Structure formats: structure tokens, C-alpha cells
Amino acid sequence: MVSVVAGRVESLSSSGIQSIPQEYVRPKEELTSIGDIFEEEKKHEGPQVPTIDLEDIASKDPVVRERCHEELRKAATDWGVMHLVNHGIPNDLIERVKKAGEVFFNLPIEEKEKHANDQGAGKIQGYGSKLANNASGQLEWEDYFFHLVYPEDKRDLSIWPKHPSDYTAATSEYAKLLRQLATKILSALSISLGLEEGRLEKEVGGLEEMLLQMKINYYPKCPQPELALGVEAHTDVSALTFILHNMVPGLQLFYEGKWVTAKCVPNSIIMHIGDTIEILSNRKYKSILHRGLVNKEKVRISWAVFCEPPKEKIILKPLPEMVTEAEPALFPPRTFAQHIEHKLFRKNQAASK
């Protein structure tokens, strides 16, 4: 058991080390862009991640509703990421979800190990740390807990933490409301592309097949935050990703050639457009490159819920309505599983050069 525990970033962080192991140090060309996240968050000049008020997303007044849809469309087109406010999910429920996750991660590592996943055997749900799955062997400064939260009949509750006792109730209720929010967002994004409102949802699997996977990311304090990343630069493979966090900054977006730090916006949910929607829309909507910074003063926790199409049942490709002679298809047809494989292959190719 000790060897497994030794693989946890939390163990490293609490061991009192002054310098981080070599496998967590980012390549030289990346290090020049990693700054102090608290200083970065204070900056007011330059582009800022948009905040979208969803209060009117389903308004009966068409003018009011269309104004909200237009703001959402603009953010999805320009950035592919946004802070959502007035999203309809009660703040007290969000606080319960965050409290439950924090309590779980505050348990002794030995307790958390009872929920450990086995990535080697293909069991990805549960408590884990990033394995070196790329040719450069880089590791990220985070531990995590990953599990499917919706549809309810596809969950494996035996994996879910029993402590705290509110974990299952709070997380289940949150997943249900988030699923409804996803429908509203996909509907507005469809209409803004000139499609029927249910089209994008149908194309990602609908109520039956779209999966909501939750990943609680735990970023311990890091003695050399200027050398590490909590999560390396990537785009999400999902259709949509919804993120809560404990109000410690860390998320950065690669926008117009520069890393932009997302501010901490109270009572908001961060939403990313993922690769799946970028493909279906033929890049009308963007899946933005992003990463997570760490710091030496505060633990950061984020709760990401990835809304994913089924792995094999759907062929992802630009919708015919999005393709013209002037704008040919930018992506070949692939299943979701093939898209993930393709990304891993490209990453390994890049790392081995």
C-alpha cells in the first residue's frame, strides 16, 4: 500500500520537500509562461473571460430571449469558455457539493486509497493520480476523484464515497440539475447555428446516451509552483464541461496567443465548449486550449463535469448544414473513442520529437 500512497501528489506536498521531483518539472519552453497565479488574477488589463447571465435564456419574450442567446453565441464563438451566472442551480446545493468533495479530500490518504482506481486494468473510476501517459513522461501536480454521475441507471454507486454521508445526495441532485442546464445551453447553441433547438443534444446522444462524468481535481500546495502545472495545456474532448471551484485561481485560457487567467466570479459555473461541439459546428464554436496553475499557499479544488457523447454509437463530424464550398468540413468522421485515440496519438508524436 505504501508504494501507491507514495504516488500521490498530496503525499509529496505534505512531506515537506523544498523542490519537486524532476518528472513534475515542465519543459523549458513552457516555463517562461508560468507566473504567480495570484498576481496574474489581479491583472485588469487585457482580455477577460466573458460572464454570461442566463436569467433570460428561456424567457417568454422573444426579444429578451434572443439577446441572451446572442451573448451566449458570441462567447462560444469568440472564447469557447465563459462564467455562467443566474444558471438556475441553487447556491446552497453547490455549497453542499463543494463541502462534500472537500471533506472527502481531507480524509487521510489511507482512507481515500480504499476508493483507488486501477488505470492499468482500465478501471478509471475512483481516486487516482495522473500516470505518465505521454512520451515525455511528464506528471501533473494533482490527485483526483473521477466517476460517472448521470444518467442515474449507469452509475456505480459502490465507487462513490460513503463519507461524508451527504456526498451521494448532493452530487446526484447537482448532476440532475446540471443535465437540465446542458439541455438549455445546447438548445440555445443549436438555435444560434440556425438549427432546430433539439439538434445538438440529439447529435451528442440525447437524454439516454449523453454521459456526465465528474472529476474532482485536487491540487495540493506546491513548493515550486513556477516549475509545475496542475493540468497541462489541453482542450476538452467533451460536448460541454461545467466547472465549480473553491475560489482559488488557477485556470488559464490560451486566447489570441497569450495565457489569460480566469477571475474567480462568485456564484458562477465555468463552462467550456468541448471538441465534440467544435466538430459538430465545424469550428463555429471554439474548444479553447486551457491549463491549470498551482501555488504554494492554498490548496485548489475544482469540480469538472464533462458532458460526453457515447464512445462508439455516434459518428462525430461537421453537420451538413455547417459545411459549404466556402467552408469545407474541418474534421474527418470519427467516433468519440477514435477522437480520444487520435488526440493521444498526436500528443505522443509531439512529445517524442
N, C-alpha and C positions, 0 to 999 in steps of 0.2 A: 504493500500500500504506500510505503514511504516514497518509492520512486515516482508513483503517479502524482502524489502531493507535490513532490519536487518540481513537477512540470507546470504547476500553477503559477501564474504571474503574481497572484496575491501573496504566495509564499515568498517569492523573490522580494516583493515590495516590503513585506514586514520583517525580512531577515536582517535589515539594517545595512544592506550593501550600499556603497557610495557610487559605484559605477556599474552600468548594466552589462550583461553578457553580450559578447560580440554579435550573436545571432539576432539581437534586437536593434542593433545599430543600423540605421538606414544608409543606403548607398550615398556616396559623396555628393552626387549631382542633386540629390533630394534635400540634403541637409541645409543648403543655402536658403531654402524657402520655409524652414520650420522656425517660427518665432515663439515668443511668450504669449500664450493664448489669452491671458488676462489683459495684456497690453493691446493685443490685436482686437479684442472685443470692444475696447474703449474708443477705437477709431471711428470717427463720424464722417470722414471724407471718403469719397469713392462710392461705388455701387453698394446697395444694401439689398439683402434678400427681401422680396416683397411680402407684405402681410395682406391676406385676403379675408374680408369679412363675409362669412357665409350666411348671415342672417336672412338674406333675401333670395337664397338660391332656389327656393320653391315658392316664391311669392305669387299670389293670385294676379297681381298687377304685372302684365307682360313687360312694360317698360322697366319697372324696378327689377324684375327677374333677369331681363336681358342685360341690364347694367352689371349685375353680379356675375352672370355668365361671361361677359366680355372681360372683366377683370381677371377671372379665373383663366380664361383662354390666353390672355396676354402673358400672364405669369408662366403658364405651361409652355408657351411658345418661346418666350424670351429666356427664362431661367430653368424651368423644369423642376423647381423647388420653391416652396413658399411656407410661411407661417399661416395656419388657418385659425381664425378666431370666430366666436359665435358658431361653433361647429355642431352644437346640439348635444354634446356629451357632457353630463353634469360634472362640475369640478370636484364634487365630493367623491364621485366614483373614480375619477382619475387619481385623486389623492390616495384612495384605497389601493388601487393597482400599484402605485409607486411605493406605498408603505409596505405592501406585501412583498414586492421584489427586494426592497432594501432589507427587510427582516430576514428573508432567505439568504441574501448575500452576507449578512452579518453573522450567520451561523458559523461555527468552527468549520474549517475546511474538511475535516474528517466527516462531519455531518453531510456537507454538500457532496462529498465523494460517493455517498450512497445513491446519488442520482446521476453518477458519471455516465457519459455516453461511451460508445466504443466505435470510434470513427473507422478504425481498421476493419471492423466487421460490418461496416455500412450502417451501424445504428447511430444516426446523427442527432436524435432527440436526447435531451438531457443536459447535464452540466459538463462543460468542456473548456478547452483552451485551443487556440489555433495550432494546427500541425503545420509543419513546413510542407506545403503542397505545391510550391513552385521551385523552379530550378535553382534559384539563388539561395533557397533555404532560409529566407527572412521570416522572422516571427513578429507578431503584433503584441502590443502591451495591453492585453485584455484577457479576461475569462468571460464566460457567457453561460446562459441557460437558454436552450432552444426547444420549442415544442409547437405542434400544430394546435391551434385554438378554435378553428371553425372550418367546415361545418361540424356541429356537435357530434354527429354519428361517426365521424372519422377520427375523433380524439382518442388518445390513450391516456386516460386519467391516472393510470398506475405510475406514470412517469412524473406527474405533477407533484410539486412539493406539498407535503401534508402540514408543514409548519412554515408560515403562520396558517392558522385554520381558515382565515378569510381568503387565502390565495386563490382557491378554485372558484369561489363565488364571485369575487371581484373581477378576476381575469375573464371568466365566462361572460359576465354581463357586459364588460368592456368590449369583448370580441363581437358580441351580438350587435351592439350599437355602432361599432366601427364598420361592420358589414353593411349596415343601413347607410352609413355615411359614404361608403365606397360606391354604393348604387347611385346616390345623389350626384357624386362627383363624376362618375363615368357617364351618367345621363347628360350632365351639363357639357362635358367634353365632347360627347357624341354630337349634340345639337350644334356646338360651335364648329364642328367639322362639316356641317351640312348633312349629317346622317340622322336616321331615326334615333330617338333617345335611348332605346334599349340596345343599340347595336354593339357598342364597345363591350358592354357587360356580357352580351351573348358570345362575342368573339373570344373572351377570356374564360369562358366556362360557365357563366351564369351562376345562379344560386346553388345548383347541385355540385358543380365541379370546381369553382374557384376556391383555392385554399388560402386560409390566413395562418401564417406561420409567425410565431412571436420569438424574437431573440432579445433577451435582456443582456445588454453589454455592460460589463463591469470593468472599469478602467482604474486600477489602483494608482496610488501616488507613485510617481516615477522620479528617481534621484537625478536622472539626466534627461529631462523632457525634450531638450533641444536635439537629442540624437534619435529619439524613438517616435513611432506613431502608434496610436491606439488601433486604428484601422487604416490600412494603406489605401492609396487612391484607387477608386473603382466606380463603376456605375452599377445601379441595382438591376438585377435581371427581372424583377417583378413587374406587374402591371402598375401598381401604386404601392408606395411604402408610407406608413404613418408612424411618426416618432414622438414619444414623450421623453423628457429628460429631467434630471434633478436640479436644473437651473445652474449647472456648472458648464461654462462654454467649452466647446471642443470641435464642433462641426465646421468644416471649411468646404467651400464650393469653388471649383475652378471656372471662373467666369471672365470672359474676354481676356484670356491669357494671364490672369492673376488669381491667387488664392484669396477668397473673400470669406471672412469669419461671420457665421450666423450669430446674430444677437440672441440673448435669452429673452423671449417675449412671454410675459406671464399669461397663463390660461390658454396657451396656444398648443396646437399639434402641428409639427412639421410634416409636410407631405412632399414626397418625391414622385415625379413621373418616372417609371422604370422602363427598361429596354423594351418590354412587351408592348407598351403603348407607343413608344417611339417607333417600333417596327410597324405596327398596325396603321399608324398615322403617316407612315413614310417620312418620318422625322419632322412633321409639322409641329409635334410636341417633342421636347427635348428630355433625354435622360442624362442628367448632368454628372460630370466627374466630381467625386467628393471624397473626403478623408476625415479622420478623427485625430486631433492632437491630444496630448496628455499634459499633466502638470505635476509639480512636486508638492502642492499644498492641499489639494482636495481630490477626493475620490469622485469620479464622474460615473453616473449610471444612465443608460438610455434604454428605452423600451421600443424596439422597432417591430412593427407588424408588416410583413410582406404579403401582399395580395397576389397570389400566383396562379397562372393557368395550370391545368393538369399537365403532367410531364409528357405524355405520349399522345393524348387523344385529339389534340388540336394542332393544325399546321399554322405556324405564325408566319405571316408575310404581309406586305403592304396591302391594304384593302383596295379592291379595283377602283373605287371612287377616288382614291388618293393618288392614282397613277395616271399620268398623261404623257404625251410625247415630249412635252417640255420638261416634265418631272417624272422620269422613269423610276421604276422600283429600285430603292437603295439597298434592299436586303433580299437575299435568296430565301426560298421557303425552308423552314426548319421547325421541328418540334421544339418545345421548351427545353427538353432534355438535350437535344442537339445544340441548341443555342448556348446552354451552360458549358457543354463539352468544347464548343468552338472557342468560347472565351478563355477557358483554362488552357487550351492548346496554344492560343495566341500569346497568353501570358508566359507560358513556359518557353515558347520560342524566343520571346523578347528577353527573358531572363538569361537564357543560355548563350545569347550572342556576346 
